[in-house]
Amino acid sequence: MDAPRPLPAIGAPAVRALAAAGVRSLDDAEGVGLDHLEALHGVGPKAIRLLRAALEQ
């Protein structure tokens, strides 16, 4: 099994919001979907942009 892909450097508030939602890796974020994540308090447009770029790699 491959190691989970780490989250990019998106800022502490976004990391805390994602962790509270159970998202601790890019794989988790991909499973939940960016549309859901951008609705979380603390996850702003910059964090979504960085997550999207990381997922496209």
PDB file of N, CA, C and O in Angstrom:
ATOM      1  N   MET A   1       0.843  -1.185   0.000  1.00  0.00           N
ATOM      2  CA  MET A   1       0.000   0.000   0.000  1.00  0.00           C
ATOM      3  C   MET A   1       0.879   1.236   0.000  1.00  0.00           C
ATOM      4  O   MET A   1       1.869   1.303   0.729  1.00  0.00           O
ATOM      5  N   ASP A   2       0.517   2.216  -0.819  1.00  0.00           N
ATOM      6  CA  ASP A   2       1.274   3.452  -0.897  1.00  0.00           C
ATOM      7  C   ASP A   2       0.987   4.329   0.314  1.00  0.00           C
ATOM      8  O   ASP A   2      -0.102   4.295   0.888  1.00  0.00           O
ATOM      9  N   ALA A   3       1.992   5.115   0.687  1.00  0.00           N
ATOM     10  CA  ALA A   3       1.813   6.071   1.779  1.00  0.00           C
ATOM     11  C   ALA A   3       0.860   7.164   1.314  1.00  0.00           C
ATOM     12  O   ALA A   3       0.873   7.533   0.140  1.00  0.00           O
ATOM     13  N   PRO A   4       0.035   7.685   2.214  1.00  0.00           N
ATOM     14  CA  PRO A   4      -0.878   8.775   1.831  1.00  0.00           C
ATOM     15  C   PRO A   4      -0.090  10.005   1.396  1.00  0.00           C
ATOM     16  O   PRO A   4       0.963  10.315   1.954  1.00  0.00           O
ATOM     17  N   ARG A   5      -0.612  10.694   0.398  1.00  0.00           N
ATOM     18  CA  ARG A   5       0.025  11.925  -0.078  1.00  0.00           C
ATOM     19  C   ARG A   5      -0.258  13.034   0.931  1.00  0.00           C
ATOM     20  O   ARG A   5      -1.412  13.260   1.298  1.00  0.00           O
ATOM     21  N   PRO A   6       0.798  13.733   1.387  1.00  0.00           N
ATOM     22  CA  PRO A   6       0.598  14.787   2.400  1.00  0.00           C
ATOM     23  C   PRO A   6      -0.108  16.006   1.814  1.00  0.00           C
ATOM     24  O   PRO A   6      -0.068  16.257   0.610  1.00  0.00           O
ATOM     25  N   LEU A   7      -0.741  16.739   2.688  1.00  0.00           N
ATOM     26  CA  LEU A   7      -1.362  17.998   2.291  1.00  0.00           C
ATOM     27  C   LEU A   7      -0.275  19.014   1.967  1.00  0.00           C
ATOM     28  O   LEU A   7       0.795  18.986   2.575  1.00  0.00           O
ATOM     29  N   PRO A   8      -0.532  19.910   1.021  1.00  0.00           N
ATOM     30  CA  PRO A   8       0.440  20.985   0.761  1.00  0.00           C
ATOM     31  C   PRO A   8       0.423  21.987   1.909  1.00  0.00           C
ATOM     32  O   PRO A   8      -0.419  21.897   2.803  1.00  0.00           O
ATOM     33  N   ALA A   9       1.343  22.934   1.886  1.00  0.00           N
ATOM     34  CA  ALA A   9       1.408  23.985   2.908  1.00  0.00           C
ATOM     35  C   ALA A   9       0.256  24.966   2.663  1.00  0.00           C
ATOM     36  O   ALA A   9       0.373  25.883   1.851  1.00  0.00           O
ATOM     37  N   ILE A  10      -0.856  24.760   3.376  1.00  0.00           N
ATOM     38  CA  ILE A  10      -2.070  25.549   3.136  1.00  0.00           C
ATOM     39  C   ILE A  10      -2.433  26.469   4.294  1.00  0.00           C
ATOM     40  O   ILE A  10      -3.438  27.177   4.229  1.00  0.00           O
ATOM     41  N   GLY A  11      -1.644  26.466   5.329  1.00  0.00           N
ATOM     42  CA  GLY A  11      -1.924  27.337   6.471  1.00  0.00           C
ATOM     43  C   GLY A  11      -2.597  26.592   7.607  1.00  0.00           C
ATOM     44  O   GLY A  11      -3.375  25.661   7.397  1.00  0.00           O
ATOM     45  N   ALA A  12      -2.277  27.023   8.811  1.00  0.00           N
ATOM     46  CA  ALA A  12      -2.760  26.348  10.015  1.00  0.00           C
ATOM     47  C   ALA A  12      -4.284  26.325  10.152  1.00  0.00           C
ATOM     48  O   ALA A  12      -4.830  25.276  10.494  1.00  0.00           O
ATOM     49  N   PRO A  13      -5.001  27.429   9.904  1.00  0.00           N
ATOM     50  CA  PRO A  13      -6.461  27.363  10.049  1.00  0.00           C
ATOM     51  C   PRO A  13      -7.095  26.333   9.116  1.00  0.00           C
ATOM     52  O   PRO A  13      -8.018  25.618   9.507  1.00  0.00           O
ATOM     53  N   ALA A  14      -6.598  26.262   7.887  1.00  0.00           N
ATOM     54  CA  ALA A  14      -7.141  25.295   6.933  1.00  0.00           C
ATOM     55  C   ALA A  14      -6.801  23.871   7.359  1.00  0.00           C
ATOM     56  O   ALA A  14      -7.642  22.977   7.265  1.00  0.00           O
ATOM     57  N   VAL A  15      -5.584  23.657   7.823  1.00  0.00           N
ATOM     58  CA  VAL A  15      -5.183  22.319   8.278  1.00  0.00           C
ATOM     59  C   VAL A  15      -6.043  21.874   9.451  1.00  0.00           C
ATOM     60  O   VAL A  15      -6.459  20.717   9.517  1.00  0.00           O
ATOM     61  N   ARG A  16      -6.312  22.794  10.383  1.00  0.00           N
ATOM     62  CA  ARG A  16      -7.162  22.442  11.535  1.00  0.00           C
ATOM     63  C   ARG A  16      -8.588  22.121  11.088  1.00  0.00           C
ATOM     64  O   ARG A  16      -9.196  21.167  11.573  1.00  0.00           O
ATOM     65  N   ALA A  17      -9.114  22.916  10.167  1.00  0.00           N
ATOM     66  CA  ALA A  17     -10.477  22.675   9.680  1.00  0.00           C
ATOM     67  C   ALA A  17     -10.562  21.331   8.954  1.00  0.00           C
ATOM     68  O   ALA A  17     -11.522  20.582   9.130  1.00  0.00           O
ATOM     69  N   LEU A  18      -9.558  21.038   8.146  1.00  0.00           N
ATOM     70  CA  LEU A  18      -9.557  19.757   7.433  1.00  0.00           C
ATOM     71  C   LEU A  18      -9.423  18.592   8.406  1.00  0.00           C
ATOM     72  O   LEU A  18     -10.115  17.583   8.267  1.00  0.00           O
ATOM     73  N   ALA A  19      -8.540  18.725   9.388  1.00  0.00           N
ATOM     74  CA  ALA A  19      -8.354  17.653  10.367  1.00  0.00           C
ATOM     75  C   ALA A  19      -9.648  17.390  11.135  1.00  0.00           C
ATOM     76  O   ALA A  19      -9.993  16.240  11.408  1.00  0.00           O
ATOM     77  N   ALA A  20     -10.359  18.460  11.480  1.00  0.00           N
ATOM     78  CA  ALA A  20     -11.631  18.299  12.190  1.00  0.00           C
ATOM     79  C   ALA A  20     -12.658  17.568  11.337  1.00  0.00           C
ATOM     80  O   ALA A  20     -13.556  16.907  11.859  1.00  0.00           O
ATOM     81  N   ALA A  21     -12.518  17.692  10.014  1.00  0.00           N
ATOM     82  CA  ALA A  21     -13.433  17.009   9.095  1.00  0.00           C
ATOM     83  C   ALA A  21     -12.915  15.623   8.716  1.00  0.00           C
ATOM     84  O   ALA A  21     -13.523  14.933   7.898  1.00  0.00           O
ATOM     85  N   GLY A  22     -11.786  15.213   9.313  1.00  0.00           N
ATOM     86  CA  GLY A  22     -11.235  13.890   9.039  1.00  0.00           C
ATOM     87  C   GLY A  22     -10.340  13.825   7.814  1.00  0.00           C
ATOM     88  O   GLY A  22     -10.026  12.739   7.327  1.00  0.00           O
ATOM     89  N   VAL A  23      -9.928  14.981   7.317  1.00  0.00           N
ATOM     90  CA  VAL A  23      -9.072  15.038   6.133  1.00  0.00           C
ATOM     91  C   VAL A  23      -7.643  15.308   6.582  1.00  0.00           C
ATOM     92  O   VAL A  23      -7.329  16.394   7.071  1.00  0.00           O
ATOM     93  N   ARG A  24      -6.779  14.309   6.412  1.00  0.00           N
ATOM     94  CA  ARG A  24      -5.393  14.433   6.856  1.00  0.00           C
ATOM     95  C   ARG A  24      -4.388  14.222   5.733  1.00  0.00           C
ATOM     96  O   ARG A  24      -3.180  14.298   5.957  1.00  0.00           O
ATOM     97  N   SER A  25      -4.881  13.957   4.527  1.00  0.00           N
ATOM     98  CA  SER A  25      -3.995  13.747   3.379  1.00  0.00           C
ATOM     99  C   SER A  25      -4.717  14.173   2.105  1.00  0.00           C
ATOM    100  O   SER A  25      -5.924  14.414   2.112  1.00  0.00           O
ATOM    101  N   LEU A  26      -3.968  14.261   1.022  1.00  0.00           N
ATOM    102  CA  LEU A  26      -4.584  14.572  -0.262  1.00  0.00           C
ATOM    103  C   LEU A  26      -5.567  13.491  -0.677  1.00  0.00           C
ATOM    104  O   LEU A  26      -6.584  13.770  -1.311  1.00  0.00           O
ATOM    105  N   ASP A  27      -5.256  12.259  -0.315  1.00  0.00           N
ATOM    106  CA  ASP A  27      -6.167  11.160  -0.637  1.00  0.00           C
ATOM    107  C   ASP A  27      -7.512  11.346   0.058  1.00  0.00           C
ATOM    108  O   ASP A  27      -8.563  11.100  -0.533  1.00  0.00           O
ATOM    109  N   ASP A  28      -7.473  11.781   1.315  1.00  0.00           N
ATOM    110  CA  ASP A  28      -8.713  12.065   2.049  1.00  0.00           C
ATOM    111  C   ASP A  28      -9.478  13.207   1.378  1.00  0.00           C
ATOM    112  O   ASP A  28     -10.696  13.140   1.214  1.00  0.00           O
ATOM    113  N   ALA A  29      -8.742  14.259   0.991  1.00  0.00           N
ATOM    114  CA  ALA A  29      -9.368  15.417   0.355  1.00  0.00           C
ATOM    115  C   ALA A  29     -10.025  15.017  -0.962  1.00  0.00           C
ATOM    116  O   ALA A  29     -11.127  15.466  -1.276  1.00  0.00           O
ATOM    117  N   GLU A  30      -9.359  14.189  -1.712  1.00  0.00           N
ATOM    118  CA  GLU A  30      -9.902  13.726  -2.982  1.00  0.00           C
ATOM    119  C   GLU A  30     -11.178  12.920  -2.770  1.00  0.00           C
ATOM    120  O   GLU A  30     -12.124  13.024  -3.551  1.00  0.00           O
ATOM    121  N   GLY A  31     -11.199  12.122  -1.716  1.00  0.00           N
ATOM    122  CA  GLY A  31     -12.376  11.312  -1.422  1.00  0.00           C
ATOM    123  C   GLY A  31     -13.574  12.144  -0.994  1.00  0.00           C
ATOM    124  O   GLY A  31     -14.712  11.815  -1.329  1.00  0.00           O
ATOM    125  N   VAL A  32     -13.326  13.214  -0.258  1.00  0.00           N
ATOM    126  CA  VAL A  32     -14.407  14.072   0.233  1.00  0.00           C
ATOM    127  C   VAL A  32     -14.878  15.020  -0.856  1.00  0.00           C
ATOM    128  O   VAL A  32     -16.076  15.269  -0.996  1.00  0.00           O
ATOM    129  N   GLY A  33     -13.944  15.542  -1.621  1.00  0.00           N
ATOM    130  CA  GLY A  33     -14.279  16.481  -2.688  1.00  0.00           C
ATOM    131  C   GLY A  33     -14.051  17.924  -2.272  1.00  0.00           C
ATOM    132  O   GLY A  33     -14.378  18.328  -1.156  1.00  0.00           O
ATOM    133  N   LEU A  34     -13.487  18.686  -3.187  1.00  0.00           N
ATOM    134  CA  LEU A  34     -13.153  20.080  -2.884  1.00  0.00           C
ATOM    135  C   LEU A  34     -14.388  20.943  -2.663  1.00  0.00           C
ATOM    136  O   LEU A  34     -14.334  21.914  -1.908  1.00  0.00           O
ATOM    137  N   ASP A  35     -15.494  20.607  -3.306  1.00  0.00           N
ATOM    138  CA  ASP A  35     -16.724  21.384  -3.109  1.00  0.00           C
ATOM    139  C   ASP A  35     -17.155  21.354  -1.647  1.00  0.00           C
ATOM    140  O   ASP A  35     -17.579  22.370  -1.097  1.00  0.00           O
ATOM    141  N   HIS A  36     -17.045  20.194  -1.028  1.00  0.00           N
ATOM    142  CA  HIS A  36     -17.400  20.068   0.391  1.00  0.00           C
ATOM    143  C   HIS A  36     -16.383  20.804   1.268  1.00  0.00           C
ATOM    144  O   HIS A  36     -16.753  21.478   2.229  1.00  0.00           O
ATOM    145  N   LEU A  37     -15.115  20.668   0.930  1.00  0.00           N
ATOM    146  CA  LEU A  37     -14.068  21.262   1.765  1.00  0.00           C
ATOM    147  C   LEU A  37     -14.087  22.781   1.744  1.00  0.00           C
ATOM    148  O   LEU A  37     -13.783  23.413   2.755  1.00  0.00           O
ATOM    149  N   GLU A  38     -14.440  23.381   0.605  1.00  0.00           N
ATOM    150  CA  GLU A  38     -14.427  24.842   0.550  1.00  0.00           C
ATOM    151  C   GLU A  38     -15.542  25.454   1.391  1.00  0.00           C
ATOM    152  O   GLU A  38     -15.523  26.657   1.652  1.00  0.00           O
ATOM    153  N   ALA A  39     -16.497  24.662   1.813  1.00  0.00           N
ATOM    154  CA  ALA A  39     -17.562  25.161   2.679  1.00  0.00           C
ATOM    155  C   ALA A  39     -17.139  25.200   4.151  1.00  0.00           C
ATOM    156  O   ALA A  39     -17.843  25.774   4.983  1.00  0.00           O
ATOM    157  N   LEU A  40     -15.997  24.593   4.475  1.00  0.00           N
ATOM    158  CA  LEU A  40     -15.534  24.550   5.862  1.00  0.00           C
ATOM    159  C   LEU A  40     -14.969  25.902   6.292  1.00  0.00           C
ATOM    160  O   LEU A  40     -14.240  26.551   5.542  1.00  0.00           O
ATOM    161  N   HIS A  41     -15.313  26.310   7.496  1.00  0.00           N
ATOM    162  CA  HIS A  41     -14.756  27.536   8.064  1.00  0.00           C
ATOM    163  C   HIS A  41     -13.256  27.344   8.245  1.00  0.00           C
ATOM    164  O   HIS A  41     -12.827  26.377   8.874  1.00  0.00           O
ATOM    165  N   GLY A  42     -12.460  28.251   7.703  1.00  0.00           N
ATOM    166  CA  GLY A  42     -11.008  28.167   7.808  1.00  0.00           C
ATOM    167  C   GLY A  42     -10.348  27.726   6.513  1.00  0.00           C
ATOM    168  O   GLY A  42      -9.137  27.872   6.349  1.00  0.00           O
ATOM    169  N   VAL A  43     -11.138  27.189   5.594  1.00  0.00           N
ATOM    170  CA  VAL A  43     -10.609  26.762   4.302  1.00  0.00           C
ATOM    171  C   VAL A  43     -11.025  27.803   3.269  1.00  0.00           C
ATOM    172  O   VAL A  43     -12.165  27.822   2.803  1.00  0.00           O
ATOM    173  N   GLY A  44     -10.079  28.662   2.925  1.00  0.00           N
ATOM    174  CA  GLY A  44     -10.376  29.751   2.004  1.00  0.00           C
ATOM    175  C   GLY A  44      -9.994  29.426   0.569  1.00  0.00           C
ATOM    176  O   GLY A  44      -9.550  28.319   0.263  1.00  0.00           O
ATOM    177  N   PRO A  45     -10.172  30.406  -0.304  1.00  0.00           N
ATOM    178  CA  PRO A  45      -9.875  30.213  -1.733  1.00  0.00           C
ATOM    179  C   PRO A  45      -8.423  29.816  -2.005  1.00  0.00           C
ATOM    180  O   PRO A  45      -8.158  29.007  -2.894  1.00  0.00           O
ATOM    181  N   LYS A  46      -7.485  30.380  -1.247  1.00  0.00           N
ATOM    182  CA  LYS A  46      -6.078  30.031  -1.459  1.00  0.00           C
ATOM    183  C   LYS A  46      -5.829  28.565  -1.119  1.00  0.00           C
ATOM    184  O   LYS A  46      -5.139  27.869  -1.864  1.00  0.00           O
ATOM    185  N   ALA A  47      -6.378  28.090  -0.010  1.00  0.00           N
ATOM    186  CA  ALA A  47      -6.200  26.689   0.365  1.00  0.00           C
ATOM    187  C   ALA A  47      -6.809  25.772  -0.693  1.00  0.00           C
ATOM    188  O   ALA A  47      -6.209  24.756  -1.045  1.00  0.00           O
ATOM    189  N   ILE A  48      -7.973  26.110  -1.197  1.00  0.00           N
ATOM    190  CA  ILE A  48      -8.620  25.297  -2.235  1.00  0.00           C
ATOM    191  C   ILE A  48      -7.766  25.298  -3.498  1.00  0.00           C
ATOM    192  O   ILE A  48      -7.593  24.258  -4.132  1.00  0.00           O
ATOM    193  N   ARG A  49      -7.231  26.458  -3.864  1.00  0.00           N
ATOM    194  CA  ARG A  49      -6.375  26.559  -5.045  1.00  0.00           C
ATOM    195  C   ARG A  49      -5.138  25.665  -4.894  1.00  0.00           C
ATOM    196  O   ARG A  49      -4.758  24.966  -5.833  1.00  0.00           O
ATOM    197  N   LEU A  50      -4.514  25.690  -3.718  1.00  0.00           N
ATOM    198  CA  LEU A  50      -3.326  24.866  -3.473  1.00  0.00           C
ATOM    199  C   LEU A  50      -3.680  23.381  -3.447  1.00  0.00           C
ATOM    200  O   LEU A  50      -2.927  22.557  -3.966  1.00  0.00           O
ATOM    201  N   LEU A  51      -4.818  23.034  -2.850  1.00  0.00           N
ATOM    202  CA  LEU A  51      -5.250  21.638  -2.838  1.00  0.00           C
ATOM    203  C   LEU A  51      -5.527  21.150  -4.253  1.00  0.00           C
ATOM    204  O   LEU A  51      -5.124  20.048  -4.626  1.00  0.00           O
ATOM    205  N   ARG A  52      -6.211  21.967  -5.036  1.00  0.00           N
ATOM    206  CA  ARG A  52      -6.535  21.593  -6.422  1.00  0.00           C
ATOM    207  C   ARG A  52      -5.249  21.362  -7.227  1.00  0.00           C
ATOM    208  O   ARG A  52      -5.141  20.382  -7.963  1.00  0.00           O
ATOM    209  N   ALA A  53      -4.281  22.267  -7.082  1.00  0.00           N
ATOM    210  CA  ALA A  53      -3.009  22.132  -7.798  1.00  0.00           C
ATOM    211  C   ALA A  53      -2.282  20.863  -7.379  1.00  0.00           C
ATOM    212  O   ALA A  53      -1.727  20.157  -8.221  1.00  0.00           O
ATOM    213  N   ALA A  54      -2.282  20.571  -6.089  1.00  0.00           N
ATOM    214  CA  ALA A  54      -1.612  19.359  -5.594  1.00  0.00           C
ATOM    215  C   ALA A  54      -2.298  18.097  -6.104  1.00  0.00           C
ATOM    216  O   ALA A  54      -1.632  17.111  -6.420  1.00  0.00           O
ATOM    217  N   LEU A  55      -3.616  18.124  -6.183  1.00  0.00           N
ATOM    218  CA  LEU A  55      -4.353  16.955  -6.666  1.00  0.00           C
ATOM    219  C   LEU A  55      -4.141  16.729  -8.154  1.00  0.00           C
ATOM    220  O   LEU A  55      -4.227  15.595  -8.624  1.00  0.00           O
ATOM    221  N   GLU A  56      -3.864  17.791  -8.904  1.00  0.00           N
ATOM    222  CA  GLU A  56      -3.663  17.659 -10.349  1.00  0.00           C
ATOM    223  C   GLU A  56      -2.276  17.144 -10.703  1.00  0.00           C
ATOM    224  O   GLU A  56      -2.038  16.767 -11.851  1.00  0.00           O
ATOM    225  N   GLN A  57      -1.363  17.120  -9.754  1.00  0.00           N
ATOM    226  CA  GLN A  57      -0.006  16.631 -10.022  1.00  0.00           C
ATOM    227  C   GLN A  57       0.024  15.136 -10.139  1.00  0.00           C
ATOM    228  O   GLN A  57       1.085  14.555 -10.364  1.00  0.00           O
TER     229      GLN A  57
END
